[in-house]
Amino acid sequence: MTAPILITGFGPFGKVDENGSQRLVEDLLARPPAGLALVGGVLPVEFGRVGAALDELLRGPGRGARALVATGVHRAESLRIERRARRLGGEGSERTDNVGRRADDEPLEAGLPDELATTVDLETLRVKAQGAGDLEAWISDDAGGYVCERACFHTLLRGRELGLPALFVHVPPLELCSTGRLRAPFEALLRALD
């Protein structure tokens, strides 16, 4: 079997008691699509720990992964494939993570680029995902400025360092889209990484 794709989601945060990205990742890991090897886990909704948690997955089950796909939840009933992430995403915001910290409290190391962009052909992924179900798929230039943006930046950074395709995808909340409805478009997106 080919090398696995590393997939990640997030757990609950704020008023989101059940995170659709966590549910999707756990479902895909429990029942992998035919012909796709997947590894992954759930990242903490914490500015100061999200990068280290991704790195831990890359040293463990994700060692030798052929692609990195991080996910988070957003408010719309669509897939939102993120083109870029800002290093300072969320800084200056009063929004706190699950341990009460703000992005300003957990700055990234100096010397990193102000912005990173994926090298993946997002239009192909968008078309494949949208064609596999009834969810719209969009390409976005705004990863949200919260812990998702921090995870997106770290995922793109590690992808660049390792020479791997890397991206971040926002998925709908569970109240707007069941995991079953989300699964086919997301599987199509993963398959399009080949």
C-alpha positions, 0 to 999 in steps of 0.5 A, a space after each residue: 500500500 502507498 504511504 499514508 496521508 496524515 489527516 487532522 481535526 480539532 476537538 470542541 471549543 467555545 460554543 462548539 460542543 462537537 466539532 465536525 472536523 474531529 468527527 470526520 477525521 475519526 470516521 475516516 481513520 476508523 473506516 478508511 476509504 478503499 485504497 487510501 492509507 490514512 493516519 492522524 489525530 485530533 489537535 488541541 484548540 490551543 495556540 501554544 500546543 497545536 504546532 507541537 501536536 502536529 509535529 508529534 504526529 509527524 514523528 509518530 504515525 505520520 512519519 513517512 506520510 505522503 501528504 498533510 491535510 488539516 481540517 477545522 470547522 467553519 460556520 457555512 454549509 460548504 467546504 472551504 479549501 484554504 489557499 494560504 495562512 498568515 504567520 500573525 493570524 489571530 494576533 491582536 484578537 481578543 479571542 481565546 483558545 481552550 486554555 484562555 490564551 490569545 494568539 498574542 500570548 503564544 507568538 510564533 518563532 521569529 524569522 518565519 515568513 509572514 505568509 505561506 501558501 499551499 503548492 497543491 492545485 486547489 482548483 482540481 481539488 475543489 472540482 473533485 470535491 464538489 462533484 462527489 456530493 451536494 456540498 459546494 466547495 470554495 477556495 479561500 484566502 482567509 483561514 480565519 485568524 484563530 487556532 485554525 489559521 495557526 494550524 494551517 500555517 504550521 501544516 504548510 510550513 511542515 509540508 514545505 520543509 518535508 517537500 509534501 503536499 499540504 493544505 487546510 480544509 474548513 468543513 461545515 458544522 455538524 448541525 448543517 452537515 452530517 459526517 456521512 454527507 461530508 465523507 464523499 466530497 472529502 474522500 474525493 479531495 483526498 484522492 485528488 492529491 494523487 
